[in-house]
Amino acid sequence: MTQATGTAEQASRRPSRSSSWTQMVASFATPPAIVGLSIVAFFTFASVFANWLMPYSTTEPSCAVFEPPSPEHWLGCDDGGIDVLSLVILGGRVSMVVGFVAAVISIVIGATVGVLSGYFGGWVDSVLMRITDYFIVIPQIVLMIVVAAVWGPSLVHVIIVIGLLMWTSTARVIRAQAKTLRERVYVRRTVAIGAGNTRVIVRHVLPQLGPLLIANAVLAITVAIFNETALAFLGLSDPTAVTWGTIMEHAFERDAVSTGAWWAIVPAGVGVALLIMGCYLIGNSIEDALNPRLRVSYLSAKSWRLRPLVGRGKDEL
């Protein structure tokens, strides 16, 4: 009877592995999450079927130089007579691939550093966190520009640079959560019965960190896409690849702004802004589901009232 009671108590103290995942799934029922999912799904669909959705070729001219938007060319044409809508659709595919791959690299590095630092503590925590601090104080964009300029313009180099320099925030968040997980009763009991560190991390720590990693991954995609666009705009990406950043770079270099051809640069910038906003809404929705304290509290007009001034009664207010 005592053993059964202890087992039931242990089971009640141990959080369900599916609870955090259920909260994450439930978070997508909110309006911000639905809007974010719709935006990301739209750009994902356009990227996957870009070859069929592009109305014109991106290598051969189809209209006049800087031709304004028209029923034939919805977003006009650039300085080479290339349809801007076709360029934006194709550029979105490359930008999303670069952003997603760079975000995966940064999440893997950040999760590894965070779990090892938070779970083991001691000198492991001190060494890894000092390395993290050094990366945090260095301006990322400046370091990315230097590294990309030294390595040369290439999409592979851009992905590596962004992935290797964007993991610090993830490491900090995962470290804090791993520190709390290692103090849980079920983790301590698992260690007490002889389970190794690898088994504890894989079977008991990582499953609880899964939703948090997904939330950070979605937010990391926004930063990766922005950084890729910034590097491409500065001419540090592959000049032969069509991305949103290179579209804006070429339009800026070829005097699209001074000639009034706003359609050559604005659509790519709007695409970047919309995709970043969509990923941001999804990431925030997941974070709100995992931590209700992050939710916005609205002030109720009925329950709000002025406090009486010091030294005066309520009648003197």
KASUL-V418547 format. One record per residue. N is the residue number from 1. RES is the residue in one letter. D_LAST is the distance of its C-alpha to the last C-alpha in Angstrom with 1 decimal. Layout:
# KASUL-V418547
N,RES,D_LAST ; N,RES,D_LAST
This chain:
# KASUL-V418547
1,M,64.4 ; 2,T,62.6 ; 3,Q,63.7 ; 4,A,62.4 ; 5,T,59.1 ; 6,G,58.8 ; 7,T,59.8 ; 8,A,57.2 ; 9,E,54.5 ; 10,Q,55.6 ; 11,A,55.5 ; 12,S,51.9 ; 13,R,50.7 ; 14,R,52.5 ; 15,P,50.5 ; 16,S,52.3 ; 17,R,53.8 ; 18,S,52.9 ; 19,S,49.2 ; 20,S,48.1 ; 21,W,50.6 ; 22,T,49.3 ; 23,Q,45.7 ; 24,M,47.1 ; 25,V,48.9 ; 26,A,45.9 ; 27,S,43.9 ; 28,F,46.1 ; 29,A,44.7 ; 30,T,41.5 ; 31,P,41.5 ; 32,P,41.4 ; 33,A,44.4 ; 34,I,46.3 ; 35,V,45.7 ; 36,G,46.8 ; 37,L,49.8 ; 38,S,50.8 ; 39,I,50.8 ; 40,V,52.7 ; 41,A,55.2 ; 42,F,55.8 ; 43,F,56.7 ; 44,T,58.7 ; 45,F,60.7 ; 46,A,61.3 ; 47,S,62.5 ; 48,V,64.8 ; 49,F,66.5 ; 50,A,66.3 ; 51,N,70.1 ; 52,W,70.0 ; 53,L,66.8 ; 54,M,67.8 ; 55,P,69.2 ; 56,Y,71.3 ; 57,S,72.8 ; 58,T,71.0 ; 59,T,74.2 ; 60,E,75.8 ; 61,P,74.5 ; 62,S,73.7 ; 63,C,72.5 ; 64,A,72.2 ; 65,V,70.4 ; 66,F,66.6 ; 67,E,67.1 ; 68,P,63.8 ; 69,P,62.6 ; 70,S,64.7 ; 71,P,65.6 ; 72,E,68.3 ; 73,H,66.1 ; 74,W,62.5 ; 75,L,61.2 ; 76,G,63.9 ; 77,C,66.3 ; 78,D,66.2 ; 79,D,68.5 ; 80,G,71.4 ; 81,G,71.2 ; 82,I,69.8 ; 83,D,67.5 ; 84,V,63.9 ; 85,L,63.0 ; 86,S,65.9 ; 87,L,64.9 ; 88,V,61.3 ; 89,I,62.5 ; 90,L,65.0 ; 91,G,62.6 ; 92,G,60.0 ; 93,R,62.5 ; 94,V,63.4 ; 95,S,59.8 ; 96,M,58.7 ; 97,V,61.8 ; 98,V,61.0 ; 99,G,57.4 ; 100,F,58.1 ; 101,V,60.9 ; 102,A,59.1 ; 103,A,56.0 ; 104,V,58.4 ; 105,I,59.9 ; 106,S,56.6 ; 107,I,55.3 ; 108,V,58.6 ; 109,I,58.4 ; 110,G,54.7 ; 111,A,55.1 ; 112,T,58.2 ; 113,V,56.6 ; 114,G,53.3 ; 115,V,55.2 ; 116,L,57.6 ; 117,S,55.0 ; 118,G,52.6 ; 119,Y,55.2 ; 120,F,57.6 ; 121,G,55.1 ; 122,G,56.7 ; 123,W,58.8 ; 124,V,58.9 ; 125,D,55.1 ; 126,S,55.2 ; 127,V,58.0 ; 128,L,56.6 ; 129,M,53.1 ; 130,R,54.4 ; 131,I,56.4 ; 132,T,53.3 ; 133,D,51.3 ; 134,Y,54.1 ; 135,F,54.0 ; 136,I,50.2 ; 137,V,50.0 ; 138,I,52.8 ; 139,P,51.6 ; 140,Q,53.1 ; 141,I,53.8 ; 142,V,55.6 ; 143,L,57.6 ; 144,M,58.5 ; 145,I,59.7 ; 146,V,61.9 ; 147,V,63.4 ; 148,A,64.0 ; 149,A,65.7 ; 150,V,67.9 ; 151,W,68.9 ; 152,G,69.4 ; 153,P,68.0 ; 154,S,68.3 ; 155,L,66.2 ; 156,V,67.3 ; 157,H,66.2 ; 158,V,62.8 ; 159,I,62.3 ; 160,I,63.3 ; 161,V,61.2 ; 162,I,58.0 ; 163,G,58.7 ; 164,L,59.4 ; 165,L,56.4 ; 166,M,53.6 ; 167,W,53.7 ; 168,T,51.3 ; 169,S,48.0 ; 170,T,49.8 ; 171,A,51.3 ; 172,R,48.0 ; 173,V,46.4 ; 174,I,49.6 ; 175,R,49.9 ; 176,A,46.5 ; 177,Q,47.3 ; 178,A,50.8 ; 179,K,49.5 ; 180,T,47.5 ; 181,L,50.4 ; 182,R,52.9 ; 183,E,50.9 ; 184,R,50.9 ; 185,V,52.9 ; 186,Y,55.4 ; 187,V,56.2 ; 188,R,56.8 ; 189,R,59.1 ; 190,T,60.9 ; 191,V,61.7 ; 192,A,62.7 ; 193,I,65.4 ; 194,G,66.9 ; 195,A,65.5 ; 196,G,65.9 ; 197,N,63.2 ; 198,T,64.4 ; 199,R,64.3 ; 200,V,60.8 ; 201,I,59.5 ; 202,V,61.3 ; 203,R,60.8 ; 204,H,57.4 ; 205,V,55.3 ; 206,L,56.2 ; 207,P,55.6 ; 208,Q,52.0 ; 209,L,51.6 ; 210,G,53.1 ; 211,P,50.0 ; 212,L,48.2 ; 213,L,51.3 ; 214,I,51.4 ; 215,A,47.8 ; 216,N,48.6 ; 217,A,51.8 ; 218,V,50.2 ; 219,L,47.7 ; 220,A,50.7 ; 221,I,52.5 ; 222,T,49.9 ; 223,V,50.3 ; 224,A,54.1 ; 225,I,54.3 ; 226,F,52.2 ; 227,N,54.3 ; 228,E,57.5 ; 229,T,56.5 ; 230,A,55.5 ; 231,L,58.9 ; 232,A,60.8 ; 233,F,59.2 ; 234,L,60.2 ; 235,G,63.8 ; 236,L,63.9 ; 237,S,64.6 ; 238,D,67.9 ; 239,P,68.7 ; 240,T,70.9 ; 241,A,68.3 ; 242,V,66.0 ; 243,T,62.4 ; 244,W,59.2 ; 245,G,59.1 ; 246,T,62.7 ; 247,I,62.1 ; 248,M,59.3 ; 249,E,61.4 ; 250,H,64.4 ; 251,A,62.5 ; 252,F,60.8 ; 253,E,64.1 ; 254,R,65.9 ; 255,D,63.6 ; 256,A,62.0 ; 257,V,58.7 ; 258,S,60.5 ; 259,T,62.7 ; 260,G,59.7 ; 261,A,60.9 ; 262,W,57.4 ; 263,W,58.8 ; 264,A,60.8 ; 265,I,57.8 ; 266,V,54.7 ; 267,P,55.9 ; 268,A,56.6 ; 269,G,53.2 ; 270,V,51.5 ; 271,G,53.6 ; 272,V,52.4 ; 273,A,48.7 ; 274,L,49.0 ; 275,L,50.9 ; 276,I,48.5 ; 277,M,45.5 ; 278,G,47.4 ; 279,C,48.2 ; 280,Y,44.7 ; 281,L,43.2 ; 282,I,45.8 ; 283,G,45.2 ; 284,N,41.4 ; 285,S,41.9 ; 286,I,44.3 ; 287,E,41.9 ; 288,D,39.0 ; 289,A,41.4 ; 290,L,42.6 ; 291,N,39.2 ; 292,P,36.3 ; 293,R,33.8 ; 294,L,34.8 ; 295,R,33.6 ; 296,V,30.7 ; 297,S,27.5 ; 298,Y,25.5 ; 299,L,21.8 ; 300,S,21.0 ; 301,A,18.5 ; 302,K,18.2 ; 303,S,17.5 ; 304,W,15.1 ; 305,R,11.4 ; 306,L,8.8 ; 307,R,8.8 ; 308,P,6.4 ; 309,L,7.3 ; 310,V,10.5 ; 311,G,11.0 ; 312,R,7.6 ; 313,G,7.2 ; 314,K,5.6 ; 315,D,5.6 ; 316,E,3.9 ; 317,L,0.0
